[in-house]
């Protein structure tokens, strides 16, 4: 049995209630259907803006439709801004569902009885809908606008809708949004606006053509004060706040958008995003830009026209300063080129990392001895900067003086691929890309690197060997101890000690003001052809990278890292860390001190007379005892030496001789440096020596030589031999050619075709090589 209302009144209410519920249900279904078919067009393009570490706008870019439409974030909507805008535009904003029915009704009757549009009753939500989808103002479009308002209320919170409104409201010309207006008119962010400034801005959207900031300020002040009085009548603000606002003058005029850090701004814009928050510290940035500009003007006298600088905070890993060129607007010297991001030859700037890795592998310590003499690796013969050789040098001396040959030898010992892998871990993209093509010359700058990569890599020396990717933006925070371990703290400490010494040849001769400069470690570099000069320095607080040169890659004879780039490095440290008493790096637990032989850098043997202290890593550094001396049996008159085969029963004596490798023998002989040689071997000895035969260094085995038919030049014959060899014999195609002292060089004119070259020492040991010779028309 179905229940039915007994009274007619109740029946009517029941019937209309059912109809109402049905209507609401249909309306809801229709709304969601239309919402799905016609989604709200809220895909807004904002101007890309770049901010500094404090949120101040440093740079901004126009949208594709040539608008200044800067996004105002929710936290930038101050309570004062929110209160003022809502009071003026939509008092019931937080109470209605996007449409104010009472305001619409009131506006409808006013328009009917006055036969003209006197009130629009648009809520803030409806104004957002109109801004998102501009249309002619008709009654049908008003209905569409209300539907869009409901869509917005369904999709967004009230605060987000207010944010949309403040981002889209027009302020005349191509200015949209309160942030754009605030930056262009008042040169400040919207959360710093005063009540008078907010009120002045709020009235412009109603009459953008007749109230232009900078032209009609008197009218704007009159209208502003009228609204301020209205706020006072409604008791929105206190009398004191209103009085202060009324007395505030309006001197604003349209300015320009900041165009600071242009190189970094353009670099970051490629990553996308509406608001890119950098870690740039504006004060340090502006100081550095001034130093670079002033210093570059001086360098132009030497035809050196540009420089780039990056400064990284070693505690936070933030990039706090980024200067891509001396002058971005300089079109003559290509100022828009980003020198900090450009791939250049790094010169000697990679050597500290190489030596640090060698220390960690147990290959050397600071006092380890390396021979700085002529060397040839498969046709590659590196040279030092001054074209000279230094003989025996310590690792620290090689690094202090940036010697090339010891660096190439060290890379050969460590392994090129292992070194490249470490550089890859430090984000050296071009080097990692060219890994297969690179050879031993990469340690001398025969590769591609950027100032960004080099400066980032040097921060690991200030962070106990850990590399952390430099932070250009505020997207993520680094945790203590994070990053990739590249070097041990011990190796890092040893490198820091070497690079912080001031009695170095790369200390600039013309630099005087060091009295208040903080203690730093630094390394210079000069690329091949003197096209790039580098100087990168660091202490516990900062890492500063400098590049100087010309974007045209023009080589300048005066260009060098020591005399051109380092003075600017010192100027910057003197400015950003003046008279700092910050503590220096301390010796870590995994680093110890021991006595070593001064002639080899190894723990002293029984007969080592001179020792020095040296840092080492226990269980890692070599524990081999010094074997620099060898005991040799010689005749009583010291004219001959004996081996065990020919050593007589008596009439001889034993003597200790310093072991001199063949390459050092040649070095001593060519420079007429006297050293104690092992006497010639007993000529009556019948022993045949198999090991230690001569090593032919020229020509190169397996090489092909082209000789001009018109101007033929002979080929050089040279070899390295053992410490006990005094004479060698040369054979060409099995025919005796010439004999001479082992250290002398000979020359010969070869025949065309394959040529066999043989060298025999005075012990009967022989070495053969083959080359191919072609005569050509040159």
C-alpha positions, 0 to 999 in steps of 0.5 A, a space after each residue: 500500500 502506497 502512502 499518499 498525503 491526505 491534505 491538499 496543501 501537503 500534496 502540493 508541497 510534496 509535488 513541488 519538492 519532487 520537481 525541485 529535487 529533480 530540477 536540481 539533480 538535472 542541473 547538477 548532471 547538466 553542469 558536470 556534462 557541460 563542464 566535461 564537454 566545455 572545460 574552463 580555458 585556464 591554460 594561462 601563459 605567464 611571463 618567465 621571471 627570474 628572482 634572486 635568493 630573496 625573491 626580488 625580480 632580477 629578470 623577466 621575459 614577455 609572453 608570446 602575445 607581448 604581455 607583461 603577465 607575471 605570476 603572483 604566488 599565493 604567499 605574495 598576496 599579503 593580508 593587506 592586499 587581500 583585504 583591500 581588493 576584496 573590500 573594493 571588488 567583492 565584499 562577499 567573495 568568500 561567501 558566494 559560490 561564484 555568483 552573487 544572486 542578490 547583486 545580479 538581481 539588484 543590477 538587473 532591476 537597475 538596468 531595466 528601470 534606467 534603460 542603460 547598463 549601470 551595474 554589472 554585478 560581476 564577482 571576482 570569480 566572474 571577472 576571472 572568467 571574463 579575463 580567461 575568455 574575453 567576449 562581447 558584453 551581451 546577456 548570453 555571454 553573461 550567462 556563459 560567464 556565470 557558468 564559467 564562474 561556477 566551473 572555477 569555483 568547482 575547480 579551485 579554492 577561493 584563494 586560488 581564484 583570488 590569485 588568478 584574478 590578481 594575475 589577470 587583471 589589466 593595468 593598461 597597455 601590455 601590463 596584466 597582473 598586480 605583480 607586473 604593475 607593482 614591478 613596473 610602477 613601484 619597482 617592488 614585489 606586491 607583498 611590499 605595497 602600501 595601502 595607498 599603492 594597492 588602492 591606486 592600482 585597484 582603480 586602474 582596471 576600471 578605467 585603464 585608458 583614462 587613468 594611466 600611471 605616470 600621466 594621470 596621477 592627479 586623477 588617480 589620487 582623487 579616485 584613490 582618496 575617494 575609495 580610501 574615504 569609503 574604506 574609512 566610512 565602512 571602518 575597514 581600516 583604522 583612522 591612522 592607516 587611512 590618514 597615512 594612506 591619504 597623505 602618501 604622494 603618488 609619484 609613480 610612472 611606468 618603468 622598465 622590467 629589471 634585466 639583470 643576470 642576463 646570461 643566467 636568465 637566458 640559460 634558465 629560461 630554456 628549462 621552462 617555468 613561470 617563476 625561476 628562483 635562483 640563489 643569486 645574491 644581488 649585492 655580491 652579483 653587482 659588486 662582481 659585475 662592476 669589478 669585471 667591467 672595470 678590469 675588462 676595460 683595462 684589459 682592452 689595452 692588451 686586446 683582451 676584451 672579455 671575462 666571465 666569473 662564477 662564485 659558489 657558496 661552499 657551504 650551501 653549494 649555491 651559485 651566488 654570482 654568475 657573470 657571463 661576459 664583461 658587458 651583455 649589451 656590447 655587440 662589438 665584442 659579442 657580449 651576449 655570448 655566455 662565457 661561463 657556459 661556453 666550451 673552451 680549452 681548460 689549460 692546466 686547471 685539471 691537474 689538481 684533480 689528477 694528482 689527487 687521484 694519483 695520491 688516492 691510488 697510492 701512486 705518489 705523495 707530495 714529495 714523490 719524485 717524478 722525472 721531468 725529461 723528454 718523453 714520447 708516447 706513441 708520437 706524442 711528445 709533451 712540452 713544458 710551458 717554457 720548453 725546458 726540462 727540470 730533471 728530478 722534481 717532486 709532485 708538489 713542485 710539478 703542481 706548483 709550477 704546473 709542469 706538463 711532462 710530469 702531469 702527462 706521466 701521471 695520467 699515463 700511470 693512473 689511466 686516462 679512462 679512470 680520470 675521464 670517469 671521475 670528470 664525468 662524475 663531476 658533470 664534464 659533459 663534453 669530455 665524457 662525450 669525447 672520451 674515445 677521441 681524447 688522449 694524454 693531452 687532455 690533462 694539458 687542456 686538449 679537451 673541452 670544458 666550461 667555467 661552470 664545470 670547472 668551478 663546480 669541480 673545484 668545490 670538491 676541494 673545499 668539501 673533503 673530496 665530495 662533489 655536489 652539483 652546484 645549485 642554480 635554483 632553489 628547487 632542492 636542498 642539499 643534505 650534509 654529507 651528500 654528493 659523490 666522493 671523488 677524492 679522499 679527505 687526505 688527498 684533498 688536504 694535500 692538494 689544498 696545502 700545495 695550492 695555497 702556497 704563495 711562493 709560486 711562479 703563477 703568483 701575479 707579478 703586478 699584484 700588491 694588495 694582499 695584506 687583507 686578502 683571505 687565505 685561498 688556494 688557487 690554480 691557473 691555466 692557459 690554453 694552447 695558443 693563449 686563447 683562454 686564461 683561467 684562475 680558479 680559487 677557493 677557501 672554506 667559504 667560496 669557490 671563485 672561477 675566472 675566465 678571461 680571453 676573447 670570444 673570437 678565440 683570438 690568441 694574445 701573447 700576453 694572455 696567461 692565467 697567472 698575470 691576467 686571470 689571477 689578479 681579477 680572482 684576488 680582487 674578487 676575494 678581496 671584495 667578497 671575503 675582505 680581511 676574513 679570519 676564517 679557519 683553514 682546512 685541517 689535517 684529516 684523520 686519514 692523513 699522516 706524516 712520515 719521513 721519506 728519502 729526499 731523492 725518491 720520496 719513498 720511505 728511506 732505505 739503509 743508505 739514504 742520507 737525506 730525509 724530509 717529512 711528507 704526508 701519506 695515507 696509511 695502507 694506501 701510499 706505497 711502503 716500498 723502501 727507497 732503492 735509489 742506490 745499488 752496490 756494484 763490484 768494480 776494479 781497484 782503479 775504478 775503471 771497470 765494473 764486474 757482474 757476478 759472472 766475471 767478478 774476480 776472487 780478489 783485487 776488486 772493491 764494492 761501491 754504492 752508485 745512484 741508480 740513474 734511469 736512461 732518460 735521466 742519463 740523457 738529460 744529464 749528458 745533454 746538459 753536461 751535468 756531472 754525475 757518478 757513472 758506473 764504470 764500463 763493464 769488464 770487456 773480458 766478460 763472456 756473459 751475454 746480457 739479454 735484459 735492458 737492451 737499448 730503447 729506440 726513441 727515434 724514429 718511432 717503430 711502425 711509423 710512416 715518414 714522408 720526405 720531400 723530394 725537393 728538400 729532403 731532411 734526414 731522420 734522427 737516430 736516438 735511444 735510451 740505454 741502461 746506466 752501464 752502457 757507454 757506446 751504441 752501434 747503429 745498423 740500417 737494413 742490417 748494414 753497419 752505419 755508425 757507432 757513437 756515445 750512447 747519449 749522442 744523436 745521429 742522422 741518416 737519409 733513408 731509402 724509400 720503402 720499408 727500413 729496418 733500424 737496429 741498435 746494439 749496445 756495448 753489452 751485445 744487447 740489440 733492439 730492432 724496429 721497422 719504419 716505412 719511408 715515402 718520398 713525395 713532391 712537397 
